[in-house]
Amino acid sequence: MPHPTLDARVHLARHRGHPDAIAATITGPDTRTASALLSVHGFRPAHEQTMVLARIDHEEPYYADQAARALRAQGADVEIGAGLQEDIDTEWTWANYPMPWLTREEIREVSAEAQTIHDDIVSGRLVIHAHAHDGHTFVAVGTYRHNGQSIHLHGEDHLRQVALVYDDPIEALAEFDRLNGDAVRPGPAPATDIGQRAALALTSPGTATQTPEASGLQPMKAERESVPVWAASPGDHEALLESFPASQPVWERHRTWSDETTIAAHESLALRVEFLHEAVPEEFNWTIAAYESPVGPRTWHASVTAATPVEIIETLLNSLSAEEIWGPSAEASVMEKSVAQATRPLDDAAWPQKNDGRRLQWTSPSGDPVGVQFDAFAAQAATDGPLGAWTMWGGNTPDHPAWAIHLSTHAPASLLQDLAFELAHGQTTRPARPSPPPQPRLALHTSRPLPPLTTNAQPTRRR
């Protein structure tokens, strides 16, 4: 006997308030059955007739397409928004993926496992006891509530993997402490920007097809907290790329033949900004170069990582609009005066200075992980060589910062001064971070040992 047709209409589209996520609006008599099918593919309830798909691996279009196929197979009427359909039809891959030997489907499997770990942590099924930074990425130790199994985790977001499995939580904690020493911190690691965006999308009831007035819903305002600009999330670099040339008529923007890079060139043809799309956080996605003339040698350059807060990059780009800083600093030949001018905002804010014989380093007087460093060796080795004379960084440590800006020897002192002032005094807001789930007491028992964990996936660096 054939199954009855699913009497439901489902509209899938990009989320109105969170473009990374997908909203499903369900109507018709069989909304419960349709909702159950959507939940199998990762959708979560956001309202009585709305479900949201928000992932940490940017694979929402793929899983939305899988959900649509399953619904249609049951007879449901499924409509997909034009923008989302274009995303579904577009084949993409990760730039500089750290496991290049994997096929696209195998990459998706690794991401799916990372998503499961993420969901277990968010739901409280997996309790994280401690975390650490191993110099490349975050690692953590946690225990599953339902079976008492403990695990070591390696990586973040779509690259997070299970590294080791233990039956005894005490053994897992002891080994984690032995491996990571003084870097161990209690509780879970700070939520990543991708994780925060996914959490906000899953708590937002808005859809792509209904206004709040039409649906009877009021828009949910996410709580925000004030933070120093250096501690802000990266923000929308693509939007800044759009707005900067639009607000500056002397700049012209165009894509390269490969479609991976966008160039913004000044009308003088002596200054250009290059933006790399799809860069991972630790990669440089902004590169700035100034030249003596359209056909002359390069005078200075700067590189910015993809994790740098957009407010700091905006300060950098706005400084480029001042014609007097196109060329090298007028004091560039007098190194000591140039350094003093560039770092005056830091001295005014009482940032302590440290000199190790080669480098001068200014750090926050409150001990926050943010600083400015001048490398005298790199500055004298070559006036425009590959070594960065200046480094501005925030988060973690100077050797492995969360974000960084590198500038060559003759970067204009006035531009450096603008950036230093932003680090010392800039403020912005970010979504308030959710409180971690309560930590349960560890069960002191020993169960049978598990066989060694086998996996083809290797621990990788964060995207």
VOMI-880516 format. One record per residue (C-alpha): residue in one letter; z, x, y. Coordinates in steps of 0.05 Angstrom, whole numbers, padded with zeros to 5 digits, always signed. Layout:
VOMI-880516
AZXY/...
This chain:
VOMI-880516
M+00000+00000+00000/P-00020+00031+00067/H+00033+00048+00118/P+00036+00003+00180/T+00004+00032+00242/L+00051+00062+00293/D+00051+00014+00352/A+00067+00062+00409/R+00033+00094+00468/V+00050+00165+00486/H+00029+00202+00549/L+00035+00278+00548/A+00030+00318+00612/R+00060+00377+00648/H+00130+00362+00673/R+00130+00341+00746/G+00190+00384+00766/H+00182+00440+00715/P+00109+00461+00705/D+00126+00505+00645/A+00152+00444+00607/I+00117+00382+00579/A+00140+00311+00588/A+00125+00255+00539/T+00129+00184+00564/I+00134+00133+00508/T+00121+00058+00511/G+00111+00003+00460/P+00151-00030+00404/D+00157+00033+00360/T+00186+00081+00411/R+00241+00103+00363/T+00192+00125+00309/A+00148+00159+00361/S+00209+00195+00389/A+00229+00219+00319/L+00159+00248+00308/L+00162+00283+00375/S+00230+00313+00360/V+00201+00346+00297/H+00157+00386+00344/G+00212+00407+00391/F+00215+00350+00442/R+00285+00331+00465/P+00308+00265+00496/A+00313+00266+00572/H+00314+00191+00585/E+00306+00126+00547/Q+00230+00131+00548/T+00221+00205+00563/M+00224+00267+00520/V+00215+00339+00544/L+00188+00401+00509/A+00213+00466+00540/R+00208+00530+00501/I+00222+00604+00512/D+00156+00629+00486/H+00106+00592+00531/E+00077+00557+00470/E+00088+00486+00496/P+00013+00468+00496/Y+00006+00488+00423/Y+00065+00446+00399/A+00046+00388+00444/D-00022+00388+00411/Q+00011+00389+00342/A+00054+00330+00362/A-00006+00292+00388/R-00044+00302+00323/A+00016+00277+00282/L+00024+00216+00326/R-00050+00199+00323/A-00048+00206+00247/Q+00003+00150+00247/G-00040+00106+00291/A-00005+00117+00358/D-00045+00116+00422/V-00037+00186+00453/E-00062+00205+00522/I-00061+00277+00545/G-00062+00296+00619/A-00123+00336+00643/G-00083+00397+00662/L-00047+00399+00595/Q-00111+00388+00556/E-00142+00448+00592/D-00082+00490+00571/I-00089+00466+00499/D-00163+00485+00498/T-00151+00554+00528/E-00137+00609+00478/W-00090+00661+00506/T-00050+00720+00482/W+00007+00762+00506/A-00010+00822+00550/N+00017+00887+00520/Y+00052+00851+00463/P+00101+00902+00432/M+00077+00887+00360/P+00001+00894+00368/W-00010+00895+00292/L+00008+00821+00287/T-00045+00766+00288/R-00040+00709+00338/E-00011+00664+00285/E+00040+00717+00264/I+00061+00725+00336/R+00072+00651+00339/E+00115+00655+00276/V+00159+00709+00308/S+00165+00666+00370/A+00184+00605+00328/E+00240+00644+00295/A+00265+00666+00363/Q+00262+00594+00387/T+00305+00572+00328/I+00357+00624+00346/H+00356+00602+00418/D+00364+00529+00399/D+00422+00546+00353/I+00458+00583+00409/V+00446+00528+00460/S+00470+00473+00412/G+00532+00512+00393/R+00512+00520+00320/L+00510+00595+00331/V+00570+00623+00370/I+00559+00689+00405/H+00622+00732+00405/A+00597+00794+00443/H+00536+00826+00472/A+00513+00895+00496/H+00453+00929+00526/D+00427+00984+00481/G+00386+01018+00535/H+00323+00977+00521/T+00345+00905+00511/F+00405+00861+00498/V+00437+00858+00429/A+00491+00809+00406/V+00536+00789+00348/G+00550+00717+00329/T+00572+00670+00274/Y+00543+00604+00249/R+00592+00547+00250/H+00566+00511+00188/N+00569+00569+00138/G+00609+00625+00170/Q+00551+00674+00164/S+00551+00727+00219/I+00490+00763+00246/H+00469+00818+00294/L+00414+00798+00343/H+00364+00843+00378/G+00321+00825+00438/E+00314+00766+00485/D+00273+00703+00492/H+00211+00702+00447/L+00227+00771+00419/R+00298+00758+00396/Q+00306+00773+00322/V+00360+00776+00268/A+00374+00849+00256/L+00432+00847+00206/V+00469+00794+00165/Y+00543+00794+00146/D+00587+00749+00105/D+00650+00772+00141/P+00655+00760+00217/I+00707+00815+00224/E+00660+00866+00191/A+00603+00843+00236/L+00645+00851+00298/A+00672+00919+00277/E+00602+00946+00262/F+00575+00918+00327/D+00630+00953+00365/R+00617+01018+00327/L+00542+01015+00343/N+00548+00997+00417/G+00616+01026+00438/D+00632+01020+00512/A+00571+00976+00526/V+00602+00917+00488/R+00620+00856+00531/P+00652+00791+00507/G+00612+00727+00500/P+00537+00716+00505/A+00491+00757+00549/P+00471+00727+00617/A+00419+00673+00609/T+00348+00697+00622/D+00304+00665+00675/I+00262+00633+00620/G+00323+00606+00585/Q+00350+00577+00651/R+00284+00543+00666/A+00281+00512+00597/A+00353+00487+00604/L+00338+00455+00671/A+00275+00422+00645/L+00312+00391+00586/T+00364+00360+00633/S+00313+00333+00683/P+00290+00261+00672/G+00227+00263+00715/T+00157+00256+00684/A+00087+00272+00707/T+00064+00200+00712/Q+00120+00162+00745/T+00153+00170+00812/P+00229+00162+00813/E+00221+00096+00851/A+00172+00068+00800/S+00215+00086+00740/G+00281+00067+00771/L+00306+00139+00762/Q+00336+00184+00814/P+00314+00257+00814/M+00366+00303+00786/K+00387+00359+00833/A+00404+00422+00796/E+00466+00457+00821/R+00452+00522+00857/E+00495+00582+00875/S+00488+00632+00931/V+00474+00703+00908/P+00452+00769+00939/V+00376+00772+00940/W+00376+00832+00892/A+00410+00789+00839/A+00362+00730+00844/S+00313+00710+00790/P+00242+00737+00796/G+00216+00670+00822/D+00143+00651+00826/H+00102+00713+00838/E+00037+00674+00829/A+00056+00627+00885/L+00070+00686+00932/L+00002+00715+00913/E-00029+00649+00936/S+00011+00641+01000/F+00008+00712+01027/P-00067+00718+01039/A-00069+00645+01061/S-00018+00659+01116/Q-00050+00724+01137/P-00123+00715+01159/V-00135+00790+01160/W-00127+00792+01084/E-00180+00770+01034/R-00163+00755+00961/H-00210+00758+00901/R-00204+00763+00825/T-00233+00822+00786/W-00287+00816+00733/S-00235+00817+00677/D-00196+00759+00708/E-00132+00798+00692/T-00122+00824+00763/T-00126+00797+00833/I-00140+00842+00893/A-00118+00827+00965/A-00154+00873+01014/H-00140+00882+01088/E-00199+00874+01134/S-00193+00948+01153/L-00208+00965+01079/A-00153+01018+01086/L-00098+00977+01053/R-00099+00937+00989/V-00052+00899+00943/E-00066+00892+00869/F-00032+00839+00827/L-00032+00841+00750/H-00027+00772+00718/E+00014+00763+00654/A+00054+00827+00663/V+00119+00832+00624/P+00184+00840+00665/E+00190+00916+00658/E+00116+00927+00676/F+00089+00937+00746/N+00052+00875+00768/W+00045+00892+00843/T+00012+00957+00866/I+00001+00974+00939/A-00042+01031+00965/A-00057+01055+01035/Y-00114+01102+01054/E-00132+01144+01115/S-00197+01105+01121/P-00241+01061+01076/V-00269+01125+01045/G-00210+01171+01058/P-00155+01197+01012/R-00095+01155+00993/T-00036+01167+01038/W+00019+01129+01002/H+00029+01077+00948/A+00082+01031+00918/S+00092+00996+00851/V+00136+00935+00837/T+00159+00909+00769/A+00147+00837+00748/A+00223+00822+00746/T+00233+00838+00820/P+00259+00779+00860/V+00203+00746+00898/E+00243+00748+00963/I+00243+00824+00962/I+00168+00827+00948/E+00157+00778+01006/T+00195+00826+01052/L+00150+00882+01028/L+00086+00843+01039/N+00108+00819+01108/S+00122+00891+01128/L+00050+00907+01110/S+00027+00859+01164/A+00053+00906+01217/E-00006+00950+01236/E+00038+01008+01256/I+00061+01021+01184/W-00008+01026+01151/G-00007+01102+01152/P+00049+01149+01132/S+00112+01151+01173/A+00108+01189+01238/E+00168+01227+01215/A+00142+01241+01145/S+00135+01315+01159/V+00208+01317+01180/M+00239+01296+01113/E+00311+01292+01135/K+00297+01248+01196/S+00251+01203+01155/V+00304+01192+01101/A+00358+01178+01153/Q+00314+01126+01188/A+00294+01092+01123/T+00366+01085+01098/R+00400+01067+01164/P+00415+00994+01142/L+00451+01022+01081/D+00494+01069+01123/D+00509+01013+01172/A+00532+00970+01112/A+00577+01028+01088/W+00539+01041+01024/P+00567+01105+00995/Q+00519+01163+00986/K+00518+01211+00926/N+00481+01277+00923/D+00470+01312+00857/G+00428+01369+00886/R+00362+01336+00870/R+00373+01263+00886/L+00406+01224+00941/Q+00432+01156+00917/W+00461+01098+00956/T+00498+01044+00918/S+00534+00980+00936/P+00604+00990+00963/S+00628+00934+00918/G+00603+00969+00856/D+00547+00919+00842/P+00488+00944+00801/V+00439+00955+00859/G+00418+01019+00894/V+00367+01063+00930/Q+00349+01132+00906/F+00309+01188+00939/D+00284+01244+00894/A+00274+01307+00936/F+00240+01343+00879/A+00188+01288+00870/A+00178+01285+00945/Q+00162+01359+00951/A+00123+01366+00886/A+00064+01326+00913/T+00056+01285+00975/D+00024+01228+00936/G+00036+01248+00864/P+00053+01202+00805/L+00128+01214+00812/G+00162+01162+00856/A+00201+01195+00913/W+00236+01130+00928/T+00265+01080+00878/M+00299+01015+00895/W+00331+00979+00837/G+00376+00921+00817/G+00412+00899+00754/N+00438+00939+00695/T+00433+01015+00708/P+00387+01061+00750/D+00356+01088+00686/H+00342+01019+00656/P+00343+00970+00715/A+00329+00897+00712/W+00277+00908+00766/A+00251+00966+00807/I+00206+00986+00865/H+00177+01057+00867/L+00147+01086+00930/S+00112+01152+00942/T+00134+01207+00990/H+00099+01183+01053/A+00116+01109+01047/P+00129+01087+01119/A+00201+01093+01140/S+00198+01026+01175/L+00176+00992+01110/L+00232+01027+01072/Q+00281+01005+01125/D+00260+00932+01118/L+00271+00935+01043/A+00338+00971+01051/F+00362+00917+01099/E+00341+00863+01050/L+00381+00896+00994/A+00443+00905+01038/H+00444+00837+01072/G+00394+00789+01040/Q+00420+00725+01009/T+00386+00669+00969/T+00404+00616+00918/R+00391+00608+00844/P+00407+00553+00792/A+00480+00556+00774/R+00489+00588+00706/P+00516+00541+00652/S+00585+00555+00624/P+00583+00587+00554/P+00606+00543+00496/P+00678+00550+00474/Q+00691+00607+00426/P+00720+00585+00359/R+00773+00624+00322/L+00742+00670+00269/A+00755+00652+00197/L+00789+00711+00162/H+00758+00706+00094/T+00710+00745+00051/S+00654+00711+00014/R+00602+00740-00033/P+00558+00793-00002/L+00488+00773+00019/P+00426+00811-00004/P+00395+00857+00048/L+00355+00822+00101/T+00281+00835+00095/T+00232+00822+00150/N+00165+00848+00172/A+00183+00840+00245/Q+00211+00902+00279/P+00261+00900+00337/T+00221+00900+00401/R+00231+00907+00475/R+00238+00848+00521/R+00175+00815+00548/
